[in-house]
Amino acid sequence: MGERMASERRKRAGARLSELSSREVEDLVVKLAKEGTPPSLIGIILRDQHAVPSINEATGKSVKQILDANDIKPELPEDLINKIRKAVSLYSHLDRNPKDFGSKRALEVIEAEINKLAKYYKQKGGLPPNWRYDRERAALLVRA
C-alpha cells in the first residue's frame, strides 16, 4: 500500500519538472516528427533533453493523437517497420548462412507476424488495401 502512494507522489512531483507549456510540448512533438523521428523516440527525447516526464500528462494527449491532429502520418506503422527490418536482417544472414535452420524458422515466424500486422492495419486503415509484404521490396523499404 505504501508503494502505491509513493509512486503517485513521484508522478505528481515528476510532472513539475518541465518548464514547458502544453502548447510548447505539442510543438516539439510536431517538430521532431517532421524531422523524421519515430514516435517511440519522441517521448524519450523529450524526457531526456527537455525534462518532460510524460507527454500524456503534460498535454493530455498521446504522441499519436498529437500527430494525427497535425496530419502527420508515417508511411508505415512503426511496429511493422521494425518487424520488416528484422526480417531483412535475417534474410541477409540466411544468404550468408544457408544451413542455419533456426534462423530459417525465425524468418518464417517474423514473416507471419508481418502478415498478421498488415492484415490488422489494412482493417484499421493504417495501410492501403493493396499493400503486400514482399522480401525484395522490404529491403528497399528499410533502406529508404
N, C-alpha and C positions, 0 to 999 in steps of 0.2 A: 504494500500500500504506500509506503513512504517513497519507493522508487518512482511510482507514477507521479506523485506530487512534485518530486524533484525534477523529473523530466519536463513537466508542464512549466515549472519556473524557468528552466533553461530555455524553453521555446519562447516564452514571453521576453526573457532577457535578450535572446538572440535577435528578436525582431527589432530591437532598438539599436543594433549595431550599425545599421545602414543609415546614412545621412541623406539618401536619395528619396525623392518623392515617387509616388506610384507612376506618374507620367514619365519620369526620367528612367525608371526601370524598364517600362514598356518601350521607350525609345531605344534603350541599349539593346534589348532583345531584338527589335526590328533591325537595328544597325548590324548586329552580329549575324543575323540570319541572311541579310543581304550580302554580307561578305563571304557567305558560304559555310558558316559554322553550323554543324548539325545541332538539332535541338537538345540532345543529351549533353553536349559540351557547353551550351549556352549557360545552363544553370551552374555548372562547375566554374566557368569563367567569372560569372557574376559573384559567385560565392568567394572565390579566391582573390580576385582583383578589385572588386567593388564592395566587398563586405555585405552582400545581400544574402542572408542565410536561406531564404526561401522566396522564390518568385511568387509562388501562390499566396503566401502570407503578405508579401509586400504589395501585390496588385489585386489580389482576389481572383486572379485568372491563372491558368496554366500556360506554359510556353506555347503549346499547340493552340490554345484559344487566342492568345495574342497574335500569333502568326496568321491564323485564319481570319481574324478581324482586319488585318492589314493586307489580305490577299497575297500572302507569301506561302506558296505551297511547294514542297520539294518535288522533284521529278519522280522519284520513287520513295516509298516509306523507308525510314532509316533501318528498321529491323530486317527488311527484305534485302537492302543493300549489304548489310553485314553478313547475312547468310550467303548471298551471291559471292561476296569477297572470299568467304571461307571455302566455298565450292571451287572457285577459280584457283585458289592456293592449293587445294587438294588435287585438282586436275593437273596442275603443272608438276606437282610432286609425283603423281602417277605416270606422267610422261617419262620422268627420270627413273622411276622405280616400278616397273610394270608388275612385279611379283608381290607387291605389298597388298595382300588381300584384306588386311584390316582397314587400310585406307580406302580400298575399293568399296567396302561395306559402308564406311563412314561417308563417302561421297554419295552413295545411294540414299542414305538416311537424310543427308543435308538437302539433296535434290528433292526428296519427298517433302521435307519441311518447306522448301521454297515454293513448291506447287500448292501446298496447303495454304501458305500465306497469300499466294497470288489469288487463289480462289476466294479467300476471305476479303481481300482488298478489292477484287472485282465486284463482289456483292455490295460492299460498303461505298464504292465509288472512288476509292483511292488509286485504282489502276484502270486504264481503258479496258473495255470488254474484250478486245482482240489481243491483249498482251499475252505473250507466251515466254516461258523460260527456254533459252537456247544456250548451249555451252559456248559456242563461238561468239555469239552476241554478248554473253555475260562477261567475257574477258574484256570486250570493248566498253561495256557499261562501267566496269570497275575502274578501268584506266582513265576514263574521261573525267 
